[in-house]
Amino acid sequence: MHKLSPVPYGSLVFAPMEGITDEAFRKTILKLYPEWDYLATDFLRVPSAGRYPTKHLIRHFGKELSEIGWVKDKTMFQILTSHRAFTIQMVKDVADLGYPWMDINLGCPSNTVTKNGGGSSLLLDLGALRTLLKNIRDNFSGRLTAKIRTGFHNTLEFEDSIKLLNDEGIEMITVHGRTRDMMYKVPAEWNYIEKAVKISQVPIVGNGDVWCVSDIHRMLKETGCHAVMVARGALKAPWIAQSYKQGVIEETAEERFRKIQKFFFEYRSELESENITDRGLLKQSKSVSRFMLDGIQNSEIIRRKLLLSQTAPDFYSIIESL
């Protein structure tokens, strides 16, 4: 497996999001907004028994995208595992397919994930986490990174978790500035990102409450982080990386509407190329529309109409009328 070039300072990463960042979505982002430095798959759960067929792993990353070397180099393959899962086998399988970058999900806060011992619940037992990380590192020679929260119930072991990740060969750490119990109910605590920067020997990526171009500048300046990962803010404005690199700080409502239309028309085209059903097209389109109208006058009225759409043509007629 070839060695990836170092991640440049100030890079922007489109965050992994379950049910969102699949192949069709990432193809849309790559085509419309190549300014994103890095992307991520949505997480793939490591099975607790057996292994995935090769075609399942390829389909998760994207069959077409798997054939493009530079896309593979800028896309992290994120896994969601637990102490009971067959992690070593899946890590070997991903490595055998030549995917050069694996990211470990240590931050997902959902009850469905944590009750099964995955995501942020792995931060509850750092001793067991050390063993898990060692097993992954020993079987994956590519770039290995991790995305974490500042803790589960509290932040008492936050610094220990950062040091642990450093010790076990994690090459870059994305810190989301909330504990699991905070969910998304309170503002992200960027001071923990700054703490991580001070004690880590590997690059720290800041994450949490990055909603606009000004937030990107502010996070880099206030925390000293090496790069910024954008999640919900990237769903609000998938073009935020483009705006950042072009120096666009503000946009009018009319400009925003045109950008929303451009995104959805391209996204629809990608989904339809996969022969998706009308029902599937409607479901996916609704999923990615959740934050895109935030901050626009009468946004709640428009959002409600979109979410109450009964068919994909109904949904897209509303988009066309913006």
URPE-V139704 format. One record per pair of residues at least 12 apart in sequence whose ideal C-beta (glycine too) atoms are under 8 Angstrom apart, sorted by the first residue. I is the first residue (numbers start at 0). J is the second residue. D is the distance in whole Angstrom. If there is no record, write none. Layout:
i,j,d
I,J,D
I,J,D
This chain:
i,j,d
0,94,7
0,97,6
0,99,6
0,140,5
0,141,5
1,99,6
3,72,6
3,99,6
3,100,6
3,141,7
3,142,5
4,72,8
6,36,8
6,37,7
6,171,6
6,202,6
6,225,7
6,226,6
7,36,7
7,226,8
8,225,6
8,226,7
9,219,6
9,226,7
9,227,8
10,36,4
10,37,6
10,225,8
10,226,4
10,227,8
11,34,7
11,35,6
11,36,5
11,37,8
11,215,7
11,226,7
11,227,6
11,228,8
11,229,7
11,239,8
11,240,5
11,243,7
12,35,8
12,36,7
12,37,4
12,38,7
12,39,7
12,173,7
12,204,6
12,226,6
12,227,7
12,228,4
12,229,7
13,25,8
13,28,6
13,35,5
13,37,7
13,38,5
13,39,7
13,228,8
13,229,7
13,233,5
13,237,8
13,240,8
14,39,6
14,146,8
14,206,7
14,228,5
14,229,6
14,230,4
14,233,6
15,39,4
15,40,6
15,41,5
15,42,6
15,75,7
15,77,4
15,102,7
15,104,7
15,146,7
16,41,6
16,230,6
16,234,7
17,41,5
17,42,6
17,107,8
18,41,6
18,286,6
19,41,6
19,234,7
19,286,6
19,287,6
20,38,7
20,39,6
20,40,6
20,41,5
21,40,8
21,41,6
21,61,7
22,58,8
22,60,7
22,61,3
22,62,7
22,63,7
22,64,6
23,266,7
23,269,4
23,270,5
23,272,8
23,273,6
23,283,8
24,266,7
24,269,8
24,287,7
25,38,5
25,40,8
25,61,7
25,64,7
25,74,7
26,61,7
26,63,7
26,64,7
26,269,5
27,237,8
27,262,7
27,265,5
27,266,5
27,269,5
28,237,6
29,70,7
30,265,6
31,237,7
31,238,7
31,261,7
31,262,7
31,265,6
32,237,6
32,238,5
32,240,6
32,241,5
34,240,4
34,241,4
34,243,7
34,244,5
34,245,8
35,240,4
36,73,7
36,226,8
36,240,7
37,73,5
37,74,7
37,75,7
38,73,6
38,74,5
38,75,7
39,74,7
39,75,5
39,77,5
39,102,6
40,59,6
40,60,6
40,61,8
40,74,7
40,75,7
40,76,5
40,77,6
41,77,7
42,77,5
42,78,6
42,79,4
42,104,5
42,107,7
43,56,8
43,59,5
43,76,7
43,77,7
43,78,6
43,79,7
44,78,8
44,79,5
44,80,8
44,84,8
44,117,7
45,78,6
45,79,7
45,80,4
45,81,7
45,84,4
45,85,6
45,86,5
45,89,5
46,84,7
46,85,6
46,89,7
47,81,7
47,83,5
47,84,5
47,85,7
48,85,7
49,85,7
50,85,6
50,88,5
50,89,6
50,92,6
51,89,7
51,92,7
53,92,7
53,96,7
56,92,6
56,93,6
56,96,6
57,96,7
59,76,8
60,74,7
60,76,6
60,98,6
65,96,8
65,98,8
71,97,7
71,98,6
71,99,6
71,100,8
72,99,6
72,100,7
74,100,7
75,100,5
75,101,7
75,102,4
75,142,8
75,144,6
76,93,6
76,98,5
76,100,6
76,101,5
76,102,7
77,101,8
77,102,4
77,103,8
77,104,6
77,146,7
78,90,8
78,93,8
78,101,6
78,102,7
78,103,6
78,104,7
79,104,4
79,107,6
79,112,7
79,117,5
79,118,6
80,103,7
80,104,8
80,117,6
80,131,7
81,115,6
81,116,4
81,117,5
81,120,8
81,121,7
82,116,6
82,121,8
82,127,6
82,131,6
83,116,6
84,117,8
86,131,7
86,134,6
86,135,6
87,134,5
87,135,8
87,138,5
90,134,8
90,135,5
90,138,5
90,139,5
91,138,5
93,139,7
94,138,7
94,139,5
94,140,7
94,141,7
98,141,7
99,141,4
99,142,6
100,141,6
100,142,4
100,144,7
101,135,8
101,139,6
101,141,6
101,142,7
101,143,6
101,144,7
102,143,8
102,144,5
102,145,7
102,146,6
102,173,8
103,132,7
103,135,7
103,143,7
103,144,7
103,145,4
103,146,7
103,169,8
104,117,7
104,118,6
104,145,8
104,146,6
105,118,7
105,119,6
105,121,5
105,122,6
105,128,8
105,145,5
105,146,6
105,147,4
105,148,7
106,118,6
106,119,5
106,146,5
106,147,5
106,148,4
106,173,8
106,175,5
106,179,8
107,119,6
108,148,7
108,179,4
108,182,5
113,151,8
113,179,7
118,179,8
119,147,8
119,148,5
119,151,6
119,178,8
119,179,4
120,151,6
120,179,7
122,147,7
122,148,7
122,150,6
122,151,5
122,156,7
122,160,6
122,179,8
123,151,5
125,156,6
125,159,6
125,160,6
125,163,6
128,160,8
128,163,7
129,163,6
129,166,8
129,167,6
132,145,8
132,163,7
132,164,7
132,167,4
132,168,7
132,169,7
133,167,6
136,167,6
136,168,4
136,169,8
142,170,6
142,171,8
143,168,6
143,169,6
143,170,6
144,169,6
144,170,6
144,171,4
144,172,7
144,173,7
145,164,6
145,169,5
145,172,6
145,173,7
146,172,8
146,173,4
146,175,7
146,206,7
146,228,8
147,160,6
147,164,7
147,172,7
147,173,7
147,174,6
147,175,7
148,174,8
148,175,5
148,177,6
148,178,6
148,179,5
149,174,7
149,175,7
149,176,6
149,177,6
149,178,5
149,188,7
149,191,5
150,178,5
150,179,7
151,178,6
151,179,5
151,180,7
152,178,7
152,179,7
152,180,5
153,178,6
153,180,8
154,178,6
154,191,7
157,191,6
157,194,7
157,195,8
158,194,7
158,198,6
161,174,8
161,194,8
161,195,5
161,198,6
161,199,5
162,198,7
164,199,8
164,201,8
165,199,6
165,200,5
165,201,6
169,201,7
170,201,6
170,202,8
171,201,6
171,202,5
171,203,8
171,204,6
171,225,8
171,226,8
172,195,7
172,199,6
172,201,6
172,202,8
172,203,6
172,204,7
173,203,8
173,204,4
173,205,8
173,206,5
173,228,5
174,191,6
174,192,5
174,195,5
174,203,6
174,204,7
174,205,7
174,206,6
174,224,8
175,187,7
175,206,5
175,207,5
176,188,4
176,189,5
176,190,8
176,191,5
176,192,6
176,205,8
176,206,7
176,207,4
176,208,7
177,207,6
183,231,8
186,208,6
187,206,8
187,207,3
187,208,4
188,207,8
189,205,7
189,207,7
189,208,8
189,218,7
189,221,6
189,222,5
190,222,8
192,205,4
192,206,8
192,207,8
192,218,7
192,222,4
192,224,6
193,221,7
193,222,4
193,223,6
193,224,8
196,222,6
196,223,4
196,224,6
196,225,8
197,223,8
202,224,8
202,225,4
202,226,7
203,222,8
203,224,5
203,225,6
204,224,6
204,225,6
204,226,5
204,227,7
204,228,5
205,218,5
205,219,8
205,222,5
205,224,4
205,226,8
205,227,5
205,228,7
206,227,7
206,228,4
206,229,8
206,230,7
208,232,8
209,227,6
209,228,8
209,229,5
209,230,8
209,232,5
210,231,8
210,232,4
210,235,6
211,232,7
211,236,8
211,239,7
211,248,8
212,239,7
212,242,5
212,243,5
212,247,7
212,248,5
213,248,6
214,232,7
215,227,5
215,229,8
215,239,8
215,243,5
231,290,5
232,290,8
234,287,6
234,289,6
234,290,5
234,291,7
235,290,4
235,291,6
235,293,5
235,294,8
236,255,8
236,258,8
236,291,7
237,262,6
238,258,5
238,262,7
252,295,6
252,296,7
255,295,6
256,295,8
256,321,4
259,291,6
259,292,8
259,318,7
259,321,6
260,318,6
260,319,7
260,321,6
262,291,8
263,284,7
263,288,8
263,315,7
263,318,5
264,318,8
266,283,8
266,284,7
266,287,7
267,280,7
267,284,7
267,311,8
267,315,6
270,283,6
270,284,8
277,310,6
277,311,5
277,312,8
278,311,8
280,311,4
281,308,6
281,309,8
281,310,6
281,311,4
281,314,6
284,311,7
284,314,5
284,315,7
285,305,7
285,306,6
285,308,7
285,314,7
288,302,7
288,305,5
288,306,8
289,302,8
301,317,7
301,321,7
304,317,5
305,317,6
305,318,8
